[in-house]
Amino acid sequence: MALIFKYENIQNQNATIHSTYSTPILHYLRFSSDFFHRIAEDDGLSNRRCFSVQQDKHGFMWISTKLGVDRFDGKNFRHYPLNLFPDQGYNRIGVNYLRCSPDSTLWVFSEAGLLFQYDERKDEFELIYAVRDFFNNHSIILNDVMFDSPETVFLSTSKGVLKLNLPDRMALLLPGTEELSVNQVNKNDDRYYISTRDGLYISIFPQTGPMEVRFRCLEGKNVLSTYVDMENRRILIGTLDAGLYSRSLEMEDLQKLPLPITKPIRSIVSYTLDKIAVGVDLEGVFVIDKANLTIDKQYAYNETSSTSIFTNNVRGLFVDNQFNLWVATYHGGISFQDSYKLNFDYFQHRTGDSQSIGNDVVNAVLEDSSGNFWFGTNSGVSMLSVHTHTGRITLTGIFPVKKETRYSPLPKIRKDVYGREDTLSVLPASTGKGEM
């Protein structure tokens, strides 16, 4: 997903690369802190802490915050409160995330276990399902959702995987996942990859009967991220603290890669046609050859260089439509690698500078249909206008949908019972194809 000389569709559970251009367009994009436009509570945002950003088919921007969801038309905000239970735990009331189903419907799920659907006709969010009702337990955490079809969604919870049939709103707990703390479910072809705090489960759904667990690996390991390499017929598995693993899609030949990776693997994404990028918290970004799984480069903080990434505290990786690499961090802002120059610039919050990024904790990244970038941070949303000439965008109305958006929700960070920073789930990157 960075410097790619041939445009094609590359699909896996983490990302889909797609472009409508017939030939590559490679040029140096001129970024400047002067291009940042901050959107905060004084502008109408309901709350400063923003967890995710989406653009719909009409060009509206949707932002999830601690107080619900806001719709922004370029000038004005409309706030959509989410109807919560009065006894809902306060700590997770406002942890809300936006998703889009395959039919372009906008959804919101909360960490507290609530799933909402946007009704365009009524212009409101309707509560579709509450995980607590299935388990009869208020403390169940909803880590992620995965839409298998417009009628089916998988809910990754702290007590297993629920398969929810949307037409009748009936849920089934998948056999073999009971009591598992599930980070996420991804799908490739007919296989479902269930990442948990107790290993990876690879499952299928036969034409008749319940889900079958075909293979389980890395028992006792917290699996944070997966990447399916269809060309080489293998899956890469990233863990919290046990390194990076590889497994053939056809054979049970799990192997740990002999790489100097010991910290949480937050993201695994396509980097070029023959390489992948692995974002590792505290250790930087590793570029790995797809064919032989060896390290090609490692990008890490270097205090003597002004062109290295700003910090090794990698939270997630994002690749834009020009195949430039963005490294989102917590407490370090955004590092950016131009696909032509192949070195890094970075954007950080500067106190007193209203045109710098609003906060150095970045929760989400979206490239809208006009090529502008939106960063959900702990201090509102910061929009970066991209031009190859001088000048700055003026927000005067809705944003026309010229091409597909590209969106990357980033890993949710929390502290475990020992006070260490942990990952509840690493959410798959998405181009937004078919999303709203």
C-alpha positions, 0 to 999 in steps of 0.5 A: 500500500505505499509505492505501487507501480501497477494498480490492481485489486488486492483483497484480504481481510485487512484491506482492499486496494482499488483505484479507478486510474489506469496508470499510476500517478506519482508525484510529490504531494505538498503537505503543510501544517497550514492545511490543517483545519480543526473541528472541535466543540466550539464548531459544533462537535458534540465532544472532543474525543473522536473515535471514528470518521466515515463519509457517506454516499451523499458526501456527509462526514460522520464522526463518532464521539463519547456523546454519540454521532455527529453529521457534518455537512461542511458548515453545520453539525447535526447531533444524533444521541444514542439511546442507552440503558440507564444502568449502563456502565459509565466507563464504556457509555461513550466508546462508539465506533462507526461501520458500514455494511455491504449495502452501504448502511451506516452502523454504530456499535459501542464497546458496551455491547449496543448495535445501532443502525442508521435509518435514513428515512427517519433520520435517526439511529435505531437500536438493533441489538444489545449483547447484554440481552443474550448473555444476561450480563451488563459487563460484556464488552463488544470489541468489533463487528464484521458484516458477512452480508447485508443480513448477517453480522458477527459480533466479537465479544469478551465471551465469544462470537455471536452470529446475528441474523439482522432480519429477525434479530436473533443471535447464535453463540458460535460453538467453540468460542464460548468464554473466549475473549475475541478481538475480531473476526475476519473472512477470506474466501470460505474461511473465518479467522477468529483472533482471540486472547487465547490463540487463532481459530480458523473455521468454516460454515458447512452448507448444513450444520453449525460452524466447524473449527478446522484448526487452532493455533497459538494457544495462550497467545493474544492474537492482535492482527492477521493478514492473508497473502493469497498470492503466496497462499499463507496467513500472517499472524501478529501477536501481543508479545510472541512475535509474527507467525506464518501458516500455509492456507492448505497445510498445518505448518505454523512457524514463528518467523525469525524476526526481531519483533517482540512487541505488540503487532498493531497492523499488517498491511500491503506495502508494495506488490511484493512487500508488506508493512508491519506496524509494531508498537515500541519497535517501529515499522518493518517492511517484509518481503512477501515471498521469503518473509525476510526484513527488507527495511526497518523504519524506526525513530532516529534522533539524529535524522529529521526524516525518520518516523517521529516515534516508535509508538506505532498504533496503526498503519494506513495507506492512501489512494496515492499509495503513501504510508501513514503511521498513526501513533499515540502521543506522537501524532502522524508520520507520513512517508511520500511514495516518491521520496521514501522518507518521512515527515511528521505532523504534531500538535503545537500548543498555540498553533491552531493550524497544527493537528488537534492532538497527538493521540490519533484514533482514526484516519480517513481519506475522503472522496476528494483526497482530503485526510480526516484524523479523529483525535482526542481533541476533535477532528483535524482535516488535512487538505492535500494540494499540489499547489499552495492554498487551503480548502475552505469548508463551505458545504458537503463534500462531493463524492468523486471516488471511493473513500479509504478508511482505517479504524485503528487499534483500541488501546487500554490498560490491562489488570497489570497496568500495561497497555494492551489491545482489545482488538485490531480493527481491519483497515478498509478502503470504504469500497461499498461503504455508504 
